[in-house]
Amino acid sequence: MVSRRSYETDYETLLAEYFPVKLIGAFVSVDFIVGCPFGCRFCISRRHPSREGLFDARVVIDSRVDPRKMASWLASMPSCRAGVQVRFGHDTDAGLQSAKVRELLPLLPERQSCVYLTRKPLTAAEAAFFAAPRDNLLLKFTATPRSDRLGVTTDPLDLVASAAGLPPGMTYWVVGPLAEGSRRDAERILEALPPGSHLFLKELNREGIPAVAAVPPLPAADLAALEAIALRRGLVLTEWFCRRSLARVGRGFFDVDKITGQPEGAKRDRELALCDHCPSRPLCHGEVDPEAFREELLAGLDFLELTPRGEPLRTGPRSWTVTVAEPASRGEETYLNHALSRPVSITLSTRERGRSQGGSFCHLDPQVLRRWYRSGFLPVNDLNNVAGYILRDVRRLLRQRGSAATVDLHPAAPAG
């Protein structure tokens, strides 16, 4: 239980977690709402410090941010101007905030790569809006097989049916998470998807999610059987969706070494075959001039007010690591990934805790935010103000529901 006094004491440490715009690993996260009514036990957002109780309460709070204001924030960010991808629905489902997202999309530049993440079947209004081809938009659908172990009862074919008729080049499917017992329903999804669909068979991620820690994963033999069904039906198995997002607006995949560096085998061969036919292949696989890159990297660090300690160290064909003197973040790494003149991967040696959490923004060092405020790298003041109102709404709503005694809005932060 968190008393009002202790909650107020911890108030500022929660603000960054509730920013409606976050610059994190690989993308800019945009959310118009906080909370979620679904209550999925396996949701990776539960790993953020205060989300477990919030999601269990199944509340949904509108941040009251106007789409035009959101567009102005994004336009002001050097990261968006450099081409960092914008994703809707990172913290909570994009389908729950669809009206505002649909209002925002036409306000963004045509070369701004955007991804819309949802597991909710499209409404008629959504399907009509997304039926118009947009080179800068990818619809990333998550179809989760029904599972007693995961508490999933919704038929995933409702989502598949709602997406019928959408431009095929605008869609990417995640089938999962896959736990023991998921195979039969996953087969139904694979049989229902249109041939040529790009998809990822996603295994269950149990790290840092106590509710699913004891759930057995899908056996390897079942996963292999699903892969065989997908290939037989002419579906495209790929873990990366850069070819249907970044490449369609003329940008390369900054982390291409993750594709080329896979162990030799069928999976790597399939991915590289997709690269062969991708319009961004010259960007992603072309030669890199190390000395020219070094100068551009040092200029980028200077822009971010980061001081290198020693020379950048090459760790792969298109990957470098650099040690910096100041606390740094994944957001700065993401900016550098895209701001340099070619797709390369940069790893900074100092960052906020939580890198293993797949994009944590909640442990951002205060020094980083102060630096971003000074440089205009992120509209920190505006986002602080909005986060403050959101937190007040969260506290008021939970107390109205009698949840204040059981929902811990600021448990101990995870280590690492």
Secondary structure as UniProt FT lines:
FT   HELIX           4..9
FT   HELIX           11..15
FT   HELIX           16..18
FT   STRAND          21..24
FT   TURN            25..26
FT   STRAND          27..30
FT   STRAND          33..35
FT   TURN            41..42
FT   HELIX           44..47
FT   TURN            49..50
FT   HELIX           51..57
FT   STRAND          60..62
FT   HELIX           67..76
FT   HELIX           78..82
FT   STRAND          85..88
FT   HELIX           94..97
FT   HELIX           98..104
FT   HELIX           105..107
FT   TURN            110..111
FT   STRAND          114..118
FT   HELIX           124..130
FT   TURN            135..136
FT   STRAND          137..143
FT   TURN            148..151
FT   HELIX           157..162
FT   TURN            163..165
FT   HELIX           168..170
FT   STRAND          171..179
FT   TURN            180..181
FT   HELIX           183..192
FT   TURN            195..196
FT   STRAND          198..203
FT   TURN            207..208
FT   HELIX           210..212
FT   TURN            213..214
FT   HELIX           220..232
FT   TURN            233..234
FT   STRAND          236..237
FT   HELIX           242..244
FT   HELIX           246..249
FT   TURN            254..256
FT   HELIX           257..260
FT   HELIX           266..276
FT   TURN            279..280
FT   HELIX           281..285
FT   HELIX           290..303
FT   TURN            304..305
FT   STRAND          313..316
FT   TURN            317..318
FT   STRAND          319..322
FT   HELIX           330..339
FT   STRAND          345..348
FT   HELIX           355..357
FT   TURN            362..363
FT   HELIX           366..375
FT   HELIX           380..400
FT   TURN            401..402
FT   TURN            404..406
//
